[in-house]
Amino acid sequence: VSTEDAEVLAEKESLSFLETSALEAFNVEKAFQTILLDIYQIISKKALAAQEAANSTGLPQGTTINVANLSGTVTKKACCSN
C-alpha cells in the first residue's frame, strides 16, 4: 500500500497515521507515544465529562447526622427475657 493511499484511508476513517519501520527503528517509539497520548486524552475527556455530569445532577449534597445521645450517657435496656 502506498503511503498516500494509507494517509487518505486514515483520514477518511478518522484514524491516526504514522509510517514506521521496525527494521530500521524508524518512528516506532513515536508511534507508541502518540497512541498513549491519544488514549490518555480520551480517558481524561471521559473522566471530566463524568465528573461534570455528577456535579450537574442537582442532587443535594450529603450532611452528617450525629445520632449520639445528647446527654452523653448511654442507657442500655435488656432486649430479651428468659
mmCIF file of the C-alpha atoms, coordinates in Angstrom:
data_MODEL
# 
_entry.id   MODEL 
# 
loop_
_atom_site.group_PDB 
_atom_site.id 
_atom_site.type_symbol 
_atom_site.label_atom_id 
_atom_site.label_alt_id 
_atom_site.label_comp_id 
_atom_site.label_asym_id 
_atom_site.label_entity_id 
_atom_site.label_seq_id 
_atom_site.pdbx_PDB_ins_code 
_atom_site.Cartn_x 
_atom_site.Cartn_y 
_atom_site.Cartn_z 
_atom_site.occupancy 
_atom_site.B_iso_or_equiv 
_atom_site.pdbx_formal_charge 
_atom_site.auth_seq_id 
_atom_site.auth_comp_id 
_atom_site.auth_asym_id 
_atom_site.auth_atom_id 
_atom_site.pdbx_PDB_model_num 
ATOM 1  C CA . VAL A 1 1  ? 0.000   0.000   0.000  1.00 0.00 ? 1  VAL A CA 1 
ATOM 2  C CA . SER A 1 2  ? 1.376   3.381   -0.867 1.00 0.00 ? 2  SER A CA 1 
ATOM 3  C CA . THR A 1 3  ? 1.884   5.976   1.835  1.00 0.00 ? 3  THR A CA 1 
ATOM 4  C CA . GLU A 1 4  ? -0.524  8.285   0.058  1.00 0.00 ? 4  GLU A CA 1 
ATOM 5  C CA . ASP A 1 5  ? -3.307  5.658   -0.046 1.00 0.00 ? 5  ASP A CA 1 
ATOM 6  C CA . ALA A 1 6  ? -2.778  4.833   3.627  1.00 0.00 ? 6  ALA A CA 1 
ATOM 7  C CA . GLU A 1 7  ? -2.934  8.524   4.613  1.00 0.00 ? 7  GLU A CA 1 
ATOM 8  C CA . VAL A 1 8  ? -6.160  9.016   2.631  1.00 0.00 ? 8  VAL A CA 1 
ATOM 9  C CA . LEU A 1 9  ? -7.781  5.968   4.237  1.00 0.00 ? 9  LEU A CA 1 
ATOM 10 C CA . ALA A 1 10 ? -6.677  7.007   7.733  1.00 0.00 ? 10 ALA A CA 1 
ATOM 11 C CA . GLU A 1 11 ? -8.084  10.497  7.259  1.00 0.00 ? 11 GLU A CA 1 
ATOM 12 C CA . LYS A 1 12 ? -11.339 9.124   5.829  1.00 0.00 ? 12 LYS A CA 1 
ATOM 13 C CA . GLU A 1 13 ? -11.779 6.783   8.816  1.00 0.00 ? 13 GLU A CA 1 
ATOM 14 C CA . SER A 1 14 ? -10.600 9.373   11.392 1.00 0.00 ? 14 SER A CA 1 
ATOM 15 C CA . LEU A 1 15 ? -7.571  7.270   12.290 1.00 0.00 ? 15 LEU A CA 1 
ATOM 16 C CA . SER A 1 16 ? -4.033  8.227   13.164 1.00 0.00 ? 16 SER A CA 1 
ATOM 17 C CA . PHE A 1 17 ? -1.385  7.507   10.555 1.00 0.00 ? 17 PHE A CA 1 
ATOM 18 C CA . LEU A 1 18 ? 2.332   7.281   11.141 1.00 0.00 ? 18 LEU A CA 1 
ATOM 19 C CA . GLU A 1 19 ? 4.766   5.445   8.924  1.00 0.00 ? 19 GLU A CA 1 
ATOM 20 C CA . THR A 1 20 ? 7.114   3.197   10.922 1.00 0.00 ? 20 THR A CA 1 
ATOM 21 C CA . SER A 1 21 ? 9.857   0.656   10.365 1.00 0.00 ? 21 SER A CA 1 
ATOM 22 C CA . ALA A 1 22 ? 10.695  -1.925  12.994 1.00 0.00 ? 22 ALA A CA 1 
ATOM 23 C CA . LEU A 1 23 ? 13.713  -2.990  10.938 1.00 0.00 ? 23 LEU A CA 1 
ATOM 24 C CA . GLU A 1 24 ? 15.243  0.491   10.988 1.00 0.00 ? 24 GLU A CA 1 
ATOM 25 C CA . ALA A 1 25 ? 13.626  1.518   14.309 1.00 0.00 ? 25 ALA A CA 1 
ATOM 26 C CA . PHE A 1 26 ? 12.078  4.480   12.497 1.00 0.00 ? 26 PHE A CA 1 
ATOM 27 C CA . ASN A 1 27 ? 9.165   6.197   14.307 1.00 0.00 ? 27 ASN A CA 1 
ATOM 28 C CA . VAL A 1 28 ? 8.479   3.130   16.469 1.00 0.00 ? 28 VAL A CA 1 
ATOM 29 C CA . GLU A 1 29 ? 8.853   4.984   19.764 1.00 0.00 ? 29 GLU A CA 1 
ATOM 30 C CA . LYS A 1 30 ? 6.931   7.957   18.365 1.00 0.00 ? 30 LYS A CA 1 
ATOM 31 C CA . ALA A 1 31 ? 4.078   5.635   17.352 1.00 0.00 ? 31 ALA A CA 1 
ATOM 32 C CA . PHE A 1 32 ? 3.792   4.273   20.913 1.00 0.00 ? 32 PHE A CA 1 
ATOM 33 C CA . GLN A 1 33 ? 3.953   7.758   22.414 1.00 0.00 ? 33 GLN A CA 1 
ATOM 34 C CA . THR A 1 34 ? 1.274   9.015   20.006 1.00 0.00 ? 34 THR A CA 1 
ATOM 35 C CA . ILE A 1 35 ? -1.054  6.134   20.823 1.00 0.00 ? 35 ILE A CA 1 
ATOM 36 C CA . LEU A 1 36 ? -0.530  6.546   24.578 1.00 0.00 ? 36 LEU A CA 1 
ATOM 37 C CA . LEU A 1 37 ? -1.211  10.275  24.333 1.00 0.00 ? 37 LEU A CA 1 
ATOM 38 C CA . ASP A 1 38 ? -4.408  9.631   22.345 1.00 0.00 ? 38 ASP A CA 1 
ATOM 39 C CA . ILE A 1 39 ? -5.598  7.094   24.930 1.00 0.00 ? 39 ILE A CA 1 
ATOM 40 C CA . TYR A 1 40 ? -4.774  9.473   27.793 1.00 0.00 ? 40 TYR A CA 1 
ATOM 41 C CA . GLN A 1 41 ? -6.718  12.321  26.153 1.00 0.00 ? 41 GLN A CA 1 
ATOM 42 C CA . ILE A 1 42 ? -9.766  10.124  25.509 1.00 0.00 ? 42 ILE A CA 1 
ATOM 43 C CA . ILE A 1 43 ? -9.827  8.840   29.097 1.00 0.00 ? 43 ILE A CA 1 
ATOM 44 C CA . SER A 1 44 ? -9.302  12.344  30.504 1.00 0.00 ? 44 SER A CA 1 
ATOM 45 C CA . LYS A 1 45 ? -12.220 13.688  28.461 1.00 0.00 ? 45 LYS A CA 1 
ATOM 46 C CA . LYS A 1 46 ? -14.465 10.849  29.637 1.00 0.00 ? 46 LYS A CA 1 
ATOM 47 C CA . ALA A 1 47 ? -13.471 11.365  33.270 1.00 0.00 ? 47 ALA A CA 1 
ATOM 48 C CA . LEU A 1 48 ? -14.103 15.103  33.021 1.00 0.00 ? 48 LEU A CA 1 
ATOM 49 C CA . ALA A 1 49 ? -17.486 14.534  31.372 1.00 0.00 ? 49 ALA A CA 1 
ATOM 50 C CA . ALA A 1 50 ? -18.467 12.053  34.084 1.00 0.00 ? 50 ALA A CA 1 
ATOM 51 C CA . GLN A 1 51 ? -17.408 14.491  36.807 1.00 0.00 ? 51 GLN A CA 1 
ATOM 52 C CA . GLU A 1 52 ? -19.384 17.322  35.211 1.00 0.00 ? 52 GLU A CA 1 
ATOM 53 C CA . ALA A 1 53 ? -22.433 15.068  34.866 1.00 0.00 ? 53 ALA A CA 1 
ATOM 54 C CA . ALA A 1 54 ? -22.199 14.076  38.535 1.00 0.00 ? 54 ALA A CA 1 
ATOM 55 C CA . ASN A 1 55 ? -21.943 17.723  39.590 1.00 0.00 ? 55 ASN A CA 1 
ATOM 56 C CA . SER A 1 56 ? -24.888 18.827  37.474 1.00 0.00 ? 56 SER A CA 1 
ATOM 57 C CA . THR A 1 57 ? -27.427 16.223  38.606 1.00 0.00 ? 57 THR A CA 1 
ATOM 58 C CA . GLY A 1 58 ? -28.955 18.638  41.090 1.00 0.00 ? 58 GLY A CA 1 
ATOM 59 C CA . LEU A 1 59 ? -28.890 16.066  43.860 1.00 0.00 ? 59 LEU A CA 1 
ATOM 60 C CA . PRO A 1 60 ? -28.444 17.532  47.325 1.00 0.00 ? 60 PRO A CA 1 
ATOM 61 C CA . GLN A 1 61 ? -25.111 17.096  48.998 1.00 0.00 ? 61 GLN A CA 1 
ATOM 62 C CA . GLY A 1 62 ? -24.973 14.791  51.991 1.00 0.00 ? 62 GLY A CA 1 
ATOM 63 C CA . THR A 1 63 ? -24.979 16.054  55.553 1.00 0.00 ? 63 THR A CA 1 
ATOM 64 C CA . THR A 1 64 ? -23.656 14.468  58.710 1.00 0.00 ? 64 THR A CA 1 
ATOM 65 C CA . ILE A 1 65 ? -26.212 13.467  61.318 1.00 0.00 ? 65 ILE A CA 1 
ATOM 66 C CA . ASN A 1 66 ? -24.972 12.817  64.834 1.00 0.00 ? 66 ASN A CA 1 
ATOM 67 C CA . VAL A 1 67 ? -27.075 10.110  66.444 1.00 0.00 ? 67 VAL A CA 1 
ATOM 68 C CA . ALA A 1 68 ? -25.229 10.009  69.738 1.00 0.00 ? 68 ALA A CA 1 
ATOM 69 C CA . ASN A 1 69 ? -27.160 10.508  72.963 1.00 0.00 ? 69 ASN A CA 1 
ATOM 70 C CA . LEU A 1 70 ? -27.145 14.260  73.566 1.00 0.00 ? 70 LEU A CA 1 
ATOM 71 C CA . SER A 1 71 ? -26.741 13.904  77.364 1.00 0.00 ? 71 SER A CA 1 
ATOM 72 C CA . GLY A 1 72 ? -23.540 11.972  76.871 1.00 0.00 ? 72 GLY A CA 1 
ATOM 73 C CA . THR A 1 73 ? -24.782 8.994   78.866 1.00 0.00 ? 73 THR A CA 1 
ATOM 74 C CA . VAL A 1 74 ? -25.900 5.800   77.270 1.00 0.00 ? 74 VAL A CA 1 
ATOM 75 C CA . THR A 1 75 ? -28.594 3.717   78.889 1.00 0.00 ? 75 THR A CA 1 
ATOM 76 C CA . LYS A 1 76 ? -28.797 0.089   77.902 1.00 0.00 ? 76 LYS A CA 1 
ATOM 77 C CA . LYS A 1 77 ? -32.011 -1.819  78.116 1.00 0.00 ? 77 LYS A CA 1 
ATOM 78 C CA . ALA A 1 78 ? -32.355 -5.545  78.146 1.00 0.00 ? 78 ALA A CA 1 
ATOM 79 C CA . CYS A 1 79 ? -33.582 -6.782  74.858 1.00 0.00 ? 79 CYS A CA 1 
ATOM 80 C CA . CYS A 1 80 ? -34.707 -10.249 75.760 1.00 0.00 ? 80 CYS A CA 1 
ATOM 81 C CA . SER A 1 81 ? -36.109 -12.054 78.778 1.00 0.00 ? 81 SER A CA 1 
ATOM 82 C CA . ASN A 1 82 ? -35.505 -15.715 79.587 1.00 0.00 ? 82 ASN A CA 1 
# 
